[in-house]
Amino acid sequence: MEPEALEDALASVAMFAPAPRPVLRALAEAGRMAHLPAGAVVCREGEPSDCMFLVLEGEVRVSREDAGHAVELARLAPGELLGELGVLDGAPRSATAVCVTACALFELPKAEFMARLASSGSVELLGAVLATIAGRVRQTSQQLFDKMLAERTLQAEMEAERHRALGELVAGVAHELNTPLGVANTGASLLERAVQQTALADAAAASRDATEALEDILEAAELVRRNIARAHRLVESFKSVSVGHFVDRRETVDLRRAVDEVVDLFRVRARDARIAVEIDDRVPAGRGGWTGYPGRLGQVLTNLLLNVERHAFPHGEGGRTRVELSATDEGFVLAVRDDGVGVPAALREQIFAPFFTTARDRGGAGLGLAIVRNLVVDGLGGRIEVESSAGEGTCFRVLLPREAP
């Protein structure tokens, strides 16, 4: 390459652009041209950073070793620098560079560059060098942030898939339990009717022992039927863990009205539990229209309120609960806030897991919040968040799109 063309190439690079023409000429004279075939190694990770390269022709792949595998970091085109940070900070090469195609490179030794930089007296050139360093640091920070964000997103997706798969499994098992429960219920009813038949009752009346035996059988049959009914209710709860088993119609409703209906129904239980419930509606007038599945939303709010009754005030001491409604650019936020006992930090990560409960001794099945999460995420296309500290109450916040998918 002609000296003048090389000077122009250097001037096109942001780090060298502020340099006066004589400095560019001196830099061009201090380096050398290198013509490399495709596949040639320009520099290797861990080598001393004794020079930098300017790509003039071709393409260079930059990669790092990770667990024995080469991870591509970038591809450099004509006009881009390679190895300048190592020259500036003195650290070994942080990556390996290989020619993807035949390449023409300008190689500038570190000693020559530093000498020209010191003797140039150009504040602009020094500023450009510092800007290059800052830009690379910012770029690296952004790449690290993007990687961490991608890992968190993947982790969240995997967790959601785990909950979804577990929900489908539970719902499937529950469906299979329905048949034997139905048979057992029918058998208990037949037994009860048979014992109550007039002829059998008359025959047993002649013997006190027979009468007591019949009474025991009737009591046992009633006990069986009650527990079968309880098991059936549990099965229905298990099936609700999977959104696929929840039938609902998509429609446009007034969100405040839908919330009012659920809260009004809950107030009967709340009164007995000494819980004061209020609604704080911050949605501007005329902006409360929501398109989605009212039945699913009602189930979500009902379960959150029942969760307050069972867990926020476990000893029946009562308290206050506020249902908050607000609008965002994307949709709505429905929050249920209480001033109860709160959730310890160690348990917050587990509260949405199926079958996790701190109230097993009070009949808790550990499905209420699992159902809520699945309905919000899979059934309404939203998100659910929780804020809580032990002794300071809890707030469940449901973020809903203006139109559910």
BASE-635504 format. One record per residue (C-alpha): residue in three letters; x, y, z. Coordinates in steps of 0.02 Angstrom, whole numbers, padded with zeros to 5 digits, always signed. Layout:
<pts>
ALAXYZ...
</pts>
This chain:
<pts>
MET+00000+00000+00000GLU+00062+00173-00043PRO+00118+00279+00108GLU-00015+00411+00076ALA-00152+00279+00064LEU-00092+00203+00228GLU-00098+00375+00311ASP-00276+00395+00250ALA-00320+00223+00320LEU-00249+00271+00490ALA-00343+00437+00485SER-00506+00343+00458VAL-00487+00255+00627ALA-00566+00349+00773MET-00412+00328+00885PHE-00294+00405+00756ALA-00411+00530+00673PRO-00361+00681+00782ALA-00175+00655+00747PRO-00088+00785+00637ARG-00030+00727+00467PRO+00154+00718+00517VAL+00110+00603+00663LEU+00009+00491+00546ARG+00156+00486+00428ALA+00272+00439+00570LEU+00154+00300+00626ALA+00142+00233+00449GLU+00331+00230+00435ALA+00349+00144+00606GLY+00243-00007+00559ARG+00246-00139+00425MET+00123-00224+00307ALA+00075-00406+00332HIS-00015-00511+00201LEU-00087-00671+00274PRO-00186-00814+00195ALA-00355-00876+00257GLY-00334-00979+00416ALA-00174-00891+00470VAL-00161-00846+00654VAL-00134-00660+00682CYS-00106-00675+00870ARG-00143-00800+01008GLU-00228-00783+01176GLY-00098-00763+01315GLU+00042-00697+01203PRO+00127-00531+01247SER+00037-00379+01176ASP+00187-00311+01083CYS+00093-00234+00936MET-00078-00186+00869PHE-00154-00220+00699LEU-00261-00120+00579VAL-00366-00227+00461LEU-00347-00157+00285GLU-00419-00300+00182GLY-00513-00461+00223GLU-00600-00522+00382VAL-00528-00576+00550ARG-00617-00685+00679VAL-00581-00651+00863SER-00616-00792+00989ARG-00577-00850+01166GLU-00555-01023+01241ASP-00692-01079+01359ALA-00688-01257+01429GLY-00587-01315+01279HIS-00701-01234+01151ALA-00671-01077+01048VAL-00806-00946+01081GLU-00818-00815+00945LEU-00816-00637+01012ALA-00813-00532+00855ARG-00772-00520+00670LEU-00665-00374+00615ALA-00683-00290+00446PRO-00569-00164+00356GLY-00543-00007+00459GLU-00552-00095+00629LEU-00412-00112+00756LEU-00353-00271+00841GLY-00249-00280+01000GLU-00249-00095+01043LEU-00306-00120+01223GLY-00164-00242+01259VAL-00041-00115+01191LEU-00114+00021+01302ASP-00130-00078+01465GLY+00015-00200+01443ALA-00089-00355+01479PRO-00065-00516+01377ARG-00176-00550+01227SER-00353-00584+01289ALA-00409-00675+01131THR-00349-00766+00976ALA-00368-00688+00804VAL-00376-00791+00644CYS-00395-00736+00463VAL-00563-00790+00393THR-00509-00737+00218ALA-00344-00680+00145CYS-00301-00521+00241ALA-00193-00368+00226LEU-00147-00299+00398PHE-00044-00151+00457GLU+00061-00202+00608LEU+00112-00061+00727PRO+00236-00108+00865LYS+00194-00053+01041ALA+00360+00035+01070GLU+00344+00137+00911PHE+00164+00186+00948MET+00200+00239+01127ALA+00352+00340+01069ARG+00250+00431+00936LEU+00109+00461+01060ALA+00229+00537+01187SER+00317+00647+01061SER+00164+00706+00966GLY+00110+00833+01095SER-00067+00813+01029VAL-00200+00830+01164GLU-00330+00776+01036LEU-00237+00615+01000LEU-00220+00575+01185GLY-00406+00610+01208ALA-00448+00493+01064VAL-00343+00355+01143LEU-00433+00377+01309ALA-00601+00379+01219THR-00555+00215+01135ILE-00516+00136+01303ALA-00677+00201+01379GLY-00778+00140+01230ARG-00707-00035+01242VAL-00741-00041+01429ARG-00919+00016+01399GLN-00941-00112+01260THR-00874-00252+01370SER-00988-00199+01513GLN-01139-00200+01397GLN-01093-00372+01331LEU-01077-00436+01509PHE-01245-00360+01555ASP-01327-00436+01400LYS-01255-00606+01443MET-01317-00597+01623LEU-01488-00540+01563ALA-01496-00684+01438GLU-01447-00809+01573ARG-01580-00741+01691THR-01711-00746+01554LEU-01664-00926+01513GLN-01671-00972+01697ALA-01843-00893+01714GLU-01905-00983+01558MET-01840-01149+01623GLU-01923-01119+01792ALA-02087-01075+01706GLU-02076-01233+01601ARG-02041-01337+01756HIS-02196-01267+01842ARG-02299-01294+01684ALA-02241-01475+01666LEU-02273-01511+01849GLY-02445-01432+01835GLU-02489-01542+01686LEU-02426-01695+01779VAL-02530-01655+01933ALA-02685-01620+01828GLY-02661-01784+01734VAL-02647-01884+01895ALA-02800-01794+01964HIS-02899-01841+01809GLU-02853-02024+01833LEU-02908-02017+02016ASN-03084-01962+01970THR-03138-02135+01912PRO-03092-02235+02069LEU-03162-02096+02178GLY-03326-02105+02083VAL-03334-02294+02104ALA-03296-02280+02291ASN-03430-02147+02313THR-03558-02255+02223GLY-03511-02405+02331ALA-03529-02304+02492SER-03701-02241+02437LEU-03760-02417+02393LEU-03699-02481+02561GLU-03791-02341+02652ARG-03954-02375+02559ALA-03940-02562+02586VAL-03918-02540+02774GLN-04066-02422+02781GLN-04184-02545+02695THR-04341-02576+02798ALA-04325-02766+02802LEU-04146-02760+02863ALA-04187-02627+02992ASP-04336-02727+03057ALA-04230-02884+03071ALA-04094-02790+03165ALA-04221-02712+03284ALA-04241-02880+03371SER-04060-02878+03424ARG-03971-02737+03513ASP-03803-02795+03447ALA-03868-02798+03268THR-03941-02623+03289GLU-03775-02555+03351ALA-03684-02642+03208LEU-03800-02561+03081GLU-03774-02391+03161ASP-03586-02416+03154ILE-03598-02464+02970LEU-03704-02311+02931GLU-03582-02198+03023ALA-03434-02275+02932ALA-03522-02257+02763GLU-03558-02073+02799LEU-03376-02048+02850VAL-03319-02129+02688ARG-03435-02019+02584ARG-03377-01859+02670ASN-03194-01901+02641ILE-03227-01950+02461ALA-03309-01779+02437ARG-03156-01697+02516ALA-03041-01797+02402HIS-03146-01744+02252ARG-03125-01561+02299LEU-02938-01586+02312VAL-02936-01669+02141GLU-03026-01519+02067SER-02894-01407+02145PHE-02757-01515+02071LYS-02837-01500+01899SER-02841-01311+01916VAL-02651-01309+01927SER-02653-01333+01738VAL-02728-01189+01640GLY-02776-01313+01505HIS-02912-01381+01621PHE-02986-01210+01658VAL-03129-01166+01539ASP-03164-00980+01516ARG-03224-00861+01381ARG-03122-00712+01322GLU-03219-00549+01334THR-03200-00363+01369VAL-03254-00311+01545ASP-03237-00165+01663LEU-03092-00216+01774ARG-03157-00126+01928ARG-03325-00212+01914ALA-03242-00383+01897VAL-03137-00348+02052ASP-03289-00285+02149GLU-03383-00448+02119VAL-03242-00553+02191VAL-03210-00439+02339ASP-03396-00431+02383LEU-03403-00620+02389PHE-03247-00630+02496ARG-03309-00500+02622VAL-03422-00631+02703ARG-03270-00738+02747ALA-03167-00583+02786ARG-03294-00525+02915ASP-03284-00692+03007ALA-03094-00684+03002ARG-03093-00502+03062ILE-03008-00443+02903ALA-03054-00270+02837VAL-03048-00265+02646GLU-03045-00105+02544ILE-03020-00065+02360ASP-02903+00073+02303ASP-02947+00110+02121ARG-02821+00224+02036VAL-02873+00186+01857PRO-02927+00347+01768ALA-03111+00357+01723GLY-03149+00277+01556ARG-02986+00178+01550GLY-03042+00024+01646GLY-03087-00085+01497TRP-02990-00249+01500THR-02999-00390+01372GLY-02964-00561+01443TYR-03038-00704+01541PRO-03142-00643+01690GLY-03158-00817+01763ARG-02970-00841+01771LEU-02946-00667+01842GLY-03079-00702+01973GLN-02991-00863+02022VAL-02825-00769+02037LEU-02898-00634+02150THR-02998-00760+02253ASN-02844-00867+02285LEU-02741-00714+02333LEU-02874-00659+02457LEU-02891-00834+02529ASN-02702-00836+02545VAL-02716-00678+02651GLU-02847-00759+02762ARG-02746-00918+02787HIS-02567-00853+02797ALA-02563-00666+02833PHE-02663-00684+02994PRO-02637-00867+03042HIS-02694-00849+03222GLY-02858-00763+03184GLU-02798-00594+03246GLY-02869-00506+03093GLY-02800-00354+03003ARG-02816-00248+02847THR-02807-00296+02663ARG-02809-00176+02517VAL-02844-00222+02336GLU-02759-00093+02225LEU-02796-00058+02042SER-02687+00052+01931ALA-02657+00077+01745THR-02492+00074+01650ASP-02446+00106+01468GLU-02450-00083+01437GLY-02603-00129+01540PHE-02652-00142+01722VAL-02579-00184+01892LEU-02688-00279+02016ALA-02610-00286+02189VAL-02666-00370+02350ARG-02579-00292+02500ASP-02597-00345+02683ASP-02521-00293+02849GLY-02499-00471+02912VAL-02352-00575+02970GLY-02260-00567+02803VAL-02153-00698+02716PRO-01973-00732+02773ALA-01843-00701+02638ALA-01791-00885+02640LEU-01966-00939+02586ARG-02007-00808+02453GLU-01925-00907+02312GLN-02031-01061+02352ILE-02205-00991+02378PHE-02261-01019+02198ALA-02200-01199+02193PRO-02339-01330+02189PHE-02368-01416+02357PHE-02260-01294+02454THR-02354-01232+02607THR-02320-01174+02784ALA-02497-01219+02836ARG-02500-01407+02813ASP-02560-01427+02992ARG-02709-01314+02952GLY-02760-01409+02796GLY-02657-01313+02668ALA-02622-01411+02508GLY-02491-01291+02439LEU-02583-01263+02274GLY-02663-01091+02292LEU-02516-00985+02236ALA-02459-01115+02109ILE-02630-01101+02027VAL-02619-00911+02035ARG-02450-00908+01951ASN-02501-01026+01811LEU-02663-00932+01779VAL-02574-00763+01773VAL-02429-00819+01663ASP-02507-00950+01551GLY-02690-00899+01559LEU-02682-00709+01559GLY-02512-00674+01479GLY-02454-00574+01630ARG-02327-00580+01771ILE-02339-00593+01959GLU-02219-00518+02085VAL-02212-00526+02275GLU-02139-00405+02401SER-02133-00455+02583SER-02032-00452+02742ALA-02062-00549+02901GLY-02177-00448+03013GLU-02209-00311+02884GLY-02348-00381+02776THR-02352-00443+02597CYS-02397-00372+02427PHE-02436-00482+02277ARG-02432-00379+02117VAL-02512-00449+01957LEU-02460-00360+01797LEU-02590-00385+01660PRO-02579-00337+01476ARG-02725-00229+01417GLU-02776-00376+01307ALA-02741-00554+01363PRO-02675-00668+01224
</pts>
